[in-house]
Amino acid sequence: MSRSDIVDFVLLSAIWGVSFLFMRIAVPEFGPFALIGIRCGLAALCLLPLVLLREGPTQMRSHIRELTVLGFANAFIPFTLLAYAALSLTTGFAALINATTPLWAGVVGLLWLNAKLTRLQWVGLALGVVGMTVLTWGKVDFKPGGTGLTIVAGLTATLAYGFASHFAKRKLSKVSPLGVATGSQLVGTILVLPLAIIYWPETQPSVKAWVAAILLAVLATAFALILYFRLISRLGGQKASTVTFLIPVFAAGWGAAVLGEIPTTPMYVGGAIVLVGTALTLGFGARFTRNPISTVQKL
């Protein structure tokens, strides 16, 4: 890894970590649908001129059906559900749930594609289950005011990301990463726009909430995707995906510094187990792993 790659890697981790802080700040005032309408819409506006100038619309136009599915599974569903989860989950906790994406990608690959997993990848999946059990122990409460639904929403979001990673690899391999990102954000915008209009907040959100929403869209989505794909082009998808391990660290740090959120012991223990399980599932640390699991954009 060159010095510039290290800088990009750490910068991307910090940006995707702070995305959970932006959601935590903005979603109470905007609500999930309005916030994600802003996120997808502004991100698409930032990315569309780039893809049109570099590649033109042909690739996206010829894969409109596939991009529609991906926009549903990689933008509309997970973005909205993670925004909903941010209403009650702390910044670091939400980021740790997001880190289970490679685990779900392994499950989806196993059930949908009959993928062959190595022994260490099976161990990784098992550790992921144990880690999530520790992480959520005592928190899965479905009574009014409980966090049970938000945890389920977060895990459903990462399941959608897991499906999207395999779908994109199988159906959109001929479309550039920038085209895939742009197309998914455009579709996400179209899908969420009616709900964003219907559920637009009656009270004008504060300047603080607007700043967080705009930064979530422009910095943590559009710019972060460009940074991520630059890393993929230099390092490859597997190495670039290790950004997964630093995101919860930065997210917890942002949450503690800005919102005074203090990580709990189950977060430390469960989070560490989840990240180890994720590493094994991705195939890191095993030179003989033959089936590394790739991931798509996860935030």
Steps between C-alpha positions, in 0.01 A plus 500: 500500500645836399485806722219650292305173524536504880376859511200413280430189709499682834310795353228271361470320834460831680243628247288185506531497878371855527207413271336330799545819700337703221203262499474511877487882491270545201247218515309614812405824319462374143376145557646204306325554165568871463862458609565220252327699228758773559783249526426313177390808308803717574740207457348426158530867400869492594578171327290531181710774331817297564366180345350687202826682429719193539285223359170631367158351580524186281611253767241608752223517243568145375490360854202692635324189638805381689571849634139523617542185709834623632359843584229329702740262680807722535347844558128527573461209744827517697527880509144535627528221756835626633353849532210352696746308720691824566192637677583292808833321451826672588743592225752229586237230550342570161842485334572163660172364364598635158828306531304174475448558126772252393346239730164540325678491164638162600154372596343631179776344291451169676121490465454671165811404303591179682844652561771285654637639824830404657519378857625839619212675328257269681678588823467867406124467451466321833704769676283764337189342651667481841618861473156628406350305791742664742456841337121496518463311829228664705425754226252307287190639669186526286296682761404864428818707518723192467782461247393161363349634177793733434751216540296283263486793256879539513559129441247498214692789344824305510323193359393719206861613456610135504255414223599811302868405505433169325237643267732777380783255442277265296285747309697825475858391443502677162399834651769719652502542879422869457206413276372246752524752783330774301225276371422361845476851648273616217268203550511550876395860449205403279384235746520712813383832352121441540549391861735792566231741376222333699702486821684830462523654851234754585749694710794646314815306599776696671813624326695233687277226358523643147880514518512139620263387221699678228831366630350151513408526131796687353789393722400162644327368187613663173860588594545182707391283206753667271769445765396138546511419131840667471623266774348202320682594179832519688470223758227269376159439649609268781763730647280807457221325691716491815376854555215314670719444805582865566154649443358398842810637673456839337122493547534432873761774524280754321203404716701538821659830397189673365205337678667371815406138421700257714563149360388219731684179587273287274583739216874449551476122538225432247646748252844338519350154439293631208806659338708184539215299350474750217872474430483121478187510284670739259792259479766710670767322697465178300737468207311196373157665498357440153172687526543854626173686534485836330286786622329797340464844652386449860395829640 
